[in-house]
Structures are given as structure tokens and as C-alpha cells.
Amino acid sequence: MTFLFWKWYHEIRIAEIEKKEMVSEMNIEYMKQRRLELGLSLQTVAEKMGFKNASTYSKYENGEYNLKANMLPGLSKILECNINDFYND
């Protein structure tokens, strides 16, 4: 195999590792805790996020789905917190 292939393969693997590390840094427990502190239902947050039902949002809150970066500003507004609060220290 060529050098360029191995370079490409190495870059892909590093990106996958970095993505996993980023996901593991998310503090999904904080999302549920903050929602409950504010007395918001799953359905209320789901609707404010533009989801059709609570089940979809619940999957993000339970870690079944990964939050996308473009979702964080809206979620932080709904949960009245800072985006940094979604990340573990």
C-alpha cells in the first residue's frame, strides 16, 4: 500500500478517536438534572428543540443519540445555562 493511503488512514483514525473523546466529555446527566430543576417535561423541551415528540429528545438525554454542536445554543437557552455546562470538567 502506498504512503498516501496510510497517511489518509491514520488521519481518519485520529478523527474517529477525537470524536469519541469529545462525545465522552459530554455531561448528559446535567441535561436531565437541569431540565428537572426547571420543572420542564421531556415533551416541552422536545417541542422547543423542534422535535415531534418527547421520545426523540429523551434519546439525546439518555445518550442514545449524540448531540450535534449546532443543537447546543438552543438547548442552553431552553435550560437557561451556559454551553460549557454540557461538558465535564
N, C-alpha and C positions, 0 to 999 in steps of 0.2 A: 504494500500500500504506500501511497505517496505521502510525503511530508505534509502537504496541504490538507489531505484528508485527516491526518492525525491532529493537526492544528485545529481544524474545524470541529472534530470530535471532542477534543479537550475543551474548547470554548463552550460547546453545548453542555457538557457535563458540569462545568463550573457554574453556568447559568442555572441548571437544574438544582444544584446544591444550594446556591444563593437563594433561589425561590423557596426551597424547603425551609431554610433558616429563617427567612422573612415570615413565612406562614407560622412557624413555631413561636415566633416572638409576639404574635397577636394574643391579646388578652381577651379571649372570647367570654370568659366568666364575667368580666367587667360589664360587657354589654347587657347581660341579663340582670346583673345586680343593679346597674344604673336604671334600667327600664322599670324594675320593680320599685326602686326608691322613688321614682317619679309617678308611680301608680299607673303606668301605661300598659295596656294589654298588647299581646302579640299582634292582634288584628289592627290596633291603632297604629303601631309602628309600621306594620306591613303596608297599610294604606298610605301612610305618609312617605314611605320609601318608593311607592309606585307598584307594589306587588299586588296581585289579585287576591291573595289570601294569606292568612297567618302561617300556614304550613311552610311556605317558601321562606319567609323571614326566619322562622324557627330553625330551619336547616342552617342558616348562617350563624345564628346564635348558638347552636349546638356543635358547630364545627364541621358539619357535613359538607357545606359549601364554603369556599374561601371568599372572603370579602375582597372586592376589587378596589383599587386605590380611588377611583372616581366615586365610590359609594361613601367614603369616609366623611367628606364635608357635610353631606346631607344627614348622615346618621349622627354626627356630632351635634348638629343643630337640633335634631329631634330629641336627643338625650341630654342636651344642654351641657356639653362637656367639650374638652379640647381633643383634637385628633390624637395627640400624644397619649391620651388616657387609654387608647385602644391597644397600646403596645406595652409589653412587660419591660420593666426597668433592666 
